[in-house]
């Protein structure tokens, strides 16, 4: 049976092959198309140039000998190195929102399948068509996923794996924007702030706005105080913080009529009459009791009226102070109670 040199195998270029047979005076015939050779095939007279991926077959005949067996060998080209490139239709998606993964494979007309993986775990596969494969994926949990595509290779192409593409999957939420600039007002002035919120990952819901940490003598007002989000939209509220100035006292000292004064005068007269009755010669027990009762009642009411005056005077003093000068951090609280979401924004107010 004929032998080939070099032996069949994988080569990067066409090979010049020498065919020999050990039988003396033998004649060799060969084919390069994979068909079985015969005495009508090409006769070997010199080394044969065998192209890549061709199969060489040969047999020998000799006088007084039976025809030899057919020798066969394939001189194949090594598989071409393939390259796989992965792209994703989005870099961030909501939970259960579809995202399209596309793999482009280059090589010698690659065929076969591409497997897609998330953090090293297979999530699906697709057939190559004209060098590309697509797969639509969804993710049930919020996380950051490293997505890769793996091409298995075929007879003419090596396997290859793409670089990782990062996809962030998030839960619906609303996100506050940057804190608005600080405001400076005089007592009695109004500070105005614009506060922005943006829905993320398909968030929709109702957010209630409130404030905390106000200094004395101030109030806050939001317009609107309730934000209604459509999916992934944005909303703005305007905050007015109203400060107060020191109050101006009305009336001259001593001109104010206090709540205890109208009752205090007749009670004093009651005490005087009782005292005169006691000094006179009326000695009856009833007169003494009237005297003592009037005195006790007058003392009690006078003391109560005096305390009421003191309390009212202190309140007047407090009201005249207004918003104290200083710098204050006001906490803006945004809450979606239905979804258990809450975010805070700090604004700065300076009163001087």
Secondary structure as UniProt FT lines:
FT   STRAND          3..5
FT   STRAND          9..11
FT   STRAND          15..20
FT   TURN            24..25
FT   STRAND          27..31
FT   TURN            39..40
FT   STRAND          42..43
FT   STRAND          48..50
FT   TURN            52..53
FT   STRAND          54..61
FT   TURN            63..64
FT   STRAND          71..77
FT   STRAND          83..88
FT   STRAND          92..94
FT   TURN            95..96
FT   STRAND          99..106
FT   STRAND          113..118
FT   TURN            119..120
FT   STRAND          121..127
FT   TURN            130..131
FT   STRAND          132..137
FT   STRAND          143..151
FT   TURN            155..156
FT   STRAND          160..161
FT   STRAND          165..170
FT   STRAND          173..176
FT   STRAND          183..185
FT   TURN            187..188
FT   STRAND          190..200
FT   TURN            201..202
FT   STRAND          205..212
FT   TURN            216..217
FT   STRAND          219..223
FT   STRAND          226..229
FT   TURN            231..232
FT   STRAND          234..242
FT   TURN            253..254
FT   TURN            259..260
FT   HELIX           261..279
FT   TURN            280..281
FT   HELIX           285..321
FT   STRAND          326..336
FT   TURN            337..340
FT   STRAND          341..351
//
